[in-house]
Amino acid sequence: RSALMMENRPESIFSFFSIWAKKGIAISLDAGYTVDQLAYVLGDSEPKYLFVSNKTKEVAEAANSKLNNAVKIINVDELQLPSDYKIKQEEFSNDSNEDVAVLVYTSGTTGKPKGVMLTFDNILANVDSLDVYKMYEETDVTIALLPLHHILPLLGTGVMPLLYSATIVFLDDMSSVALIDAM
């Protein structure tokens, strides 16, 4: 299990797919968690790694210290690609479609947040049900507006567009002015 807690950005999707490429379970977390909320979720899900950004690093470190630094924190803003890095098309395969692919946490409106395990079959069922509508084509451009820690935006504006080689736009600012400017 590996978690990611950052704002909507390309590195969030890269981290998500890198977890799958290593046959891990991706735990998509709310970038707005407080220290106590994050400590609870990390303690509950017990990830080995936590991918963060500069914006979420401080909360992640404080939560991790409450857990005796049980999780290795990887700040995507501090990663450096080698100067001779060549982009290549990556593919991954899972052992079984019944394997857990992603763990998402409920909002906790009826108590503590609960981890919901979704399998690759669950993901594929959603993708297949949306595929009949031909939602994306290679020439499409979509804006990732909703937080990717929710399953609908994760699939609808993260996984699905990439499946069809569509373009995803991530805004630095989620204001209505930034949205109008981007459009």
C-alpha positions in Angstrom: 0.0 0.0 0.0 1.2 3.5 -0.9 -0.7 6.7 -0.3 -0.7 10.0 -2.1 -1.8 13.3 -0.6 -1.4 16.3 -2.9 -3.4 18.8 -4.8 -4.6 18.0 -8.3 -1.5 18.0 -10.5 0.2 15.7 -13.0 2.5 14.3 -10.3 -0.6 13.0 -8.5 -1.6 10.9 -11.5 2.1 9.9 -12.1 2.3 8.7 -8.4 -1.0 6.8 -8.7 0.1 4.9 -11.8 3.6 4.3 -10.4 1.9 2.5 -7.4 -0.1 0.3 -9.8 3.1 -0.4 -11.9 4.7 -1.8 -8.7 1.6 -3.9 -8.1 0.7 -1.8 -5.1 -2.6 -0.5 -3.7 -3.0 3.3 -4.2 -4.5 5.1 -1.3 -5.8 8.4 -2.6 -6.0 11.0 0.3 -7.6 14.4 0.7 -4.9 17.1 0.4 -6.8 19.1 3.0 -6.5 16.7 5.8 -5.4 18.0 9.2 -2.6 16.4 11.0 -5.0 14.3 13.2 -7.1 13.3 10.2 -4.1 12.1 8.3 -2.5 10.3 11.3 -5.8 8.4 11.7 -6.0 7.4 8.0 -2.3 6.5 7.8 -2.6 4.4 11.0 -5.7 2.7 9.6 -4.3 1.9 6.1 -0.7 1.4 7.0 1.0 2.5 3.8 4.7 1.9 3.2 5.1 5.2 1.3 3.3 8.6 1.2 3.7 10.8 -1.9 3.3 14.5 -1.0 4.0 17.9 -2.5 5.5 21.0 -0.9 2.0 22.1 0.0 1.2 18.9 2.0 4.6 18.0 3.3 4.4 19.8 6.6 1.1 18.1 7.6 2.4 14.7 6.4 5.5 15.0 8.5 3.6 16.0 11.6 1.1 13.1 11.1 3.9 10.7 10.4 5.7 11.7 13.6 2.6 10.8 15.6 3.0 7.3 14.1 6.8 7.1 15.0 7.7 7.9 11.4 6.3 4.6 10.2 5.7 5.9 6.6 8.5 6.9 4.1 7.5 10.3 2.8 8.4 11.1 -0.9 8.0 14.7 -1.8 7.3 14.9 -5.6 8.6 18.5 -5.7 12.0 17.3 -4.6 12.4 14.5 -7.1 14.9 15.0 -9.9 14.8 13.1 -13.2 18.2 12.3 -14.7 19.3 14.7 -17.4 19.4 11.8 -19.9 15.9 10.6 -19.0 13.9 9.3 -22.0 10.2 9.3 -22.0 8.8 5.9 -22.8 5.3 4.4 -22.9 4.8 2.4 -19.7 2.3 -0.4 -19.3 1.5 -2.4 -16.3 -0.4 -5.5 -15.6 -2.1 -6.8 -12.5 -2.1 -10.4 -11.3 -5.9 -10.6 -11.0 -8.8 -8.2 -11.6 -10.0 -9.2 -8.1 -6.9 -7.5 -6.6 -7.6 -4.3 -4.7 -6.5 -1.4 -6.9 -7.4 1.7 -4.8 -8.4 2.5 -1.3 -10.6 5.6 -0.9 -11.7 7.0 2.4 -15.3 8.1 3.1 -15.8 11.6 4.5 -16.6 10.1 7.9 -20.0 11.8 8.3 -21.1 8.9 10.5 -18.0 8.5 12.5 -14.4 8.0 11.6 -13.6 7.7 7.8 -13.7 4.2 6.5 -11.4 2.8 3.8 -13.4 1.5 0.8 -11.5 -1.1 -1.2 -12.1 -1.0 -5.0 -10.7 -3.8 -7.2 -9.5 -3.6 -10.7 -12.9 -5.2 -11.6 -14.6 -2.3 -10.0 -12.5 0.2 -11.9 -13.0 -1.7 -15.2 -16.7 -1.9 -14.7 -16.8 1.9 -14.3 -14.6 2.5 -17.3 -16.6 0.0 -19.4 -19.9 1.6 -18.4 -18.7 5.1 -19.4 -17.0 3.8 -22.5 -20.3 3.2 -24.2 -20.8 6.9 -24.3 -17.5 7.5 -26.0 -16.7 10.2 -23.4 -13.1 10.8 -24.6 -11.2 10.8 -27.8 -7.5 11.5 -28.3 -8.2 15.1 -29.4 -10.2 16.0 -26.2 -8.9 18.3 -23.5 -10.4 18.1 -20.0 -9.9 20.1 -16.9 -9.4 18.2 -13.6 -11.6 20.3 -11.4 -12.7 18.0 -8.6 -10.3 16.6 -6.1 -8.7 13.3 -7.2 -9.2 11.7 -3.8 -12.8 11.1 -4.8 -13.4 8.1 -7.1 -15.6 9.9 -9.7 -13.0 12.6 -10.6 -10.1 10.1 -10.2 -11.7 7.9 -12.9 -13.5 10.6 -14.9 -10.8 13.2 -15.2 -7.7 11.0 -14.3 -7.9 7.5 -15.6 -10.4 7.7 -18.4 -8.8 10.6 -20.4 -5.4 8.9 -20.3 -6.9 5.6 -21.4 -7.8 7.4 -24.7 -4.7 9.6 -24.8 -6.7 12.7 -24.2 -5.2 15.8 -22.5 -5.7 16.7 -18.8 -5.3 20.3 -17.7 -4.5 20.9 -14.0 -5.1 24.4 -12.7 -2.8 26.0 -10.1 -5.8 28.0 -8.8 -9.3 26.5 -8.5 -11.0 29.9 -8.7 -13.8 30.7 -11.2 -11.5 33.4 -12.8 -8.7 30.7 -13.3 -11.3 28.4 -14.8 -12.6 31.0 -17.2 -9.1 31.9 -18.2 -8.2 28.3 -18.8 -11.2 27.7 -21.0 
